[in-house]
Amino acid sequence: MKIREIAIDLLATAPLSWVLTALGRSRLAAGALNQASHPRGVFRSFDEAWRVAKRFGYAGHDHPDYFRNQIRFTTGLRASDYAVLYWLSQLARESLKVLDFGGNIGNIYYSYSDYLRRCAAETEWVVFDLPAAIDHGRRLAAERGERKLRFTYSLADLDGEYIILVSSAFHYWEKSVGEFIAQFAGPPQHILVNRIPVQERESSFFTVQHRKTYAHPCRVWNSTELIANFADAGYDLVDRWSAPELRIRMPLFPTYTVEAYSGFYFRRRSLANTAAISPDRGVA
Ligand SMILES: C[S@@+](CC[C@H](N)C(=O)[O-])C[C@H]1O[C@@H](n2cnc3c(N)ncnc32)[C@H](O)[C@@H]1O
C-alpha cells in the first residue's frame, strides 16, 4: 500500500470523520480533499469528472484492460443477479426479449444463460453498448460459437417490446432519465437497473472510478432523486434490492461512501395493475 493511501486511511478513521465531513462542506477545503484523493473526488458534473479522469491517464470505457476485466464476469452470478433473474422469470411469457443496455461483451448473457432456460423456452438477448464494446463482443461471440447473442450499434434497429436491463451502466449515462427513455423506439414497459451506486445522505454527485490503466467518471445518484426522476418520466418503482458485491469507498468524504450498490425495477405507470412498493419501505 502506498504511503498516500495509508495517510488517507488514517485520516479517514472514525475520530476524524466528522472533521472531514465538515471540511467537505467548504468549497475551498473540498478542493483540497479532491486533490488529496485524486482521481476519486466529489465533483459537480460529468464534465468536471471527465477532466479529472483525463489528468489521471487514459479516460474512457474502451481500454483493452477494461474488456479483459469483463471476461471474468462471463461465468458465475453475483449476489444482485438473483433479483434480476427473479424479475426476468416473472416477466417472461413464452419468450423473453431483453435489451442489455451497456452490456459490454455480453458477459451478463453468458453468466445468465443456464438460468434463462428456466425463465422461458426462448430468449432473445440483444446487447447495446459503445461501438468498441460491440466490436469486442461480436469477436468473442464468434470465437465461442455463440449464435443466439445479438449485438447492435443502434437502438433504432430494434423492433418490438424489450425488457431493458441496465446492469452496472446507468451511472455512466450522462443525460437525463427522460432522455434515456426517449432513445428507445417506444417507452419500455419494464426497466431493470442493476448494480448502480446510490446513497441517501448527499445529493447526487459525480466521481471518478479508476483502475491502474484507465479511469472514467460516473454519477452517484441520491436514491430519492433517482426514483423521482423515473417517476417524472412515468415509471413506478416496483422493487429495490441491494447489490453488495460492489461499493464506492470515499475515505476523505465519509458521507459520500456507497457501502453497497443497489438494483431497481421500474415499470411504466400505464401498467398500474398491482401496487408498487413504496420507496420509503426501502428494500422489498
Ligand atoms: C461495467 S460495464 C457493464 C457490463 C455489464 N453490463 C455488467 O453488468 O457486468 C459498463 C458498460 O457501460 C457502457 N457504457 C458507458 N456509457 C454508455 C452509453 N452512453 N451508452 C451505452 N453504453 C455505455 C460501457 O461501455 C461499459 O461496457
The ligand as an SDF file (V2000), in Angstrom:
LIG
                    3D

 27 29  0  0  0  0  0  0  0  0999 V2000
  -19.1120   -2.0710  -16.1270 C   0  0  0  0  0  0  0  0  0  0  0  0
  -19.6810   -2.2660  -17.7610 S   0  0  0  0  0  0  0  0  0  0  0  0
  -21.1410   -3.2250  -17.5000 C   0  0  0  0  0  0  0  0  0  0  0  0
  -21.0660   -4.5790  -18.1230 C   0  0  0  0  0  0  0  0  0  0  0  0
  -22.2290   -5.4790  -17.7820 C   0  0  0  0  0  0  0  0  0  0  0  0
  -23.4970   -4.8890  -18.1060 N   0  0  0  0  0  0  0  0  0  0  0  0
  -22.1940   -5.9320  -16.3400 C   0  0  0  0  0  0  0  0  0  0  0  0
  -23.1420   -5.7030  -15.5740 O   0  0  0  0  0  0  0  0  0  0  0  0
  -21.2020   -6.5620  -15.9380 O   0  0  0  0  0  0  0  0  0  0  0  0
  -20.3630   -0.6850  -18.1460 C   0  0  0  0  0  0  0  0  0  0  0  0
  -20.6890   -0.5510  -19.6100 C   0  0  0  0  0  0  0  0  0  0  0  0
  -21.4210    0.6570  -19.8370 O   0  0  0  0  0  0  0  0  0  0  0  0
  -21.0680    1.0780  -21.1390 C   0  0  0  0  0  0  0  0  0  0  0  0
  -21.4720    2.4600  -21.3790 N   0  0  0  0  0  0  0  0  0  0  0  0
  -20.9760    3.5970  -20.8360 C   0  0  0  0  0  0  0  0  0  0  0  0
  -21.6070    4.6670  -21.3380 N   0  0  0  0  0  0  0  0  0  0  0  0
  -22.5260    4.1980  -22.2150 C   0  0  0  0  0  0  0  0  0  0  0  0
  -23.5100    4.8210  -23.0560 C   0  0  0  0  0  0  0  0  0  0  0  0
  -23.6410    6.1490  -23.1140 N   0  0  0  0  0  0  0  0  0  0  0  0
  -24.2810    4.0370  -23.8180 N   0  0  0  0  0  0  0  0  0  0  0  0
  -24.1410    2.6960  -23.7930 C   0  0  0  0  0  0  0  0  0  0  0  0
  -23.2550    2.0440  -23.0110 N   0  0  0  0  0  0  0  0  0  0  0  0
  -22.4530    2.7900  -22.2370 C   0  0  0  0  0  0  0  0  0  0  0  0
  -19.5610    0.8780  -21.1690 C   0  0  0  0  0  0  0  0  0  0  0  0
  -19.0460    0.8940  -22.4730 O   0  0  0  0  0  0  0  0  0  0  0  0
  -19.4480   -0.4710  -20.4900 C   0  0  0  0  0  0  0  0  0  0  0  0
  -19.4710   -1.5270  -21.3930 O   0  0  0  0  0  0  0  0  0  0  0  0
  1  2  1  0
  2  3  1  0
  2 10  1  0
  3  4  1  0
  4  5  1  0
  5  6  1  0
  5  7  1  0
  7  8  2  0
  7  9  1  0
 10 11  1  0
 11 12  1  0
 11 26  1  0
 12 13  1  0
 13 14  1  0
 13 24  1  0
 14 15  1  0
 14 23  1  0
 15 16  2  0
 16 17  1  0
 17 18  1  0
 17 23  2  0
 18 19  1  0
 18 20  2  0
 20 21  1  0
 21 22  2  0
 22 23  1  0
 24 25  1  0
 24 26  1  0
 26 27  1  0
M  CHG  2   2   1   9  -1
M  END
$$$$
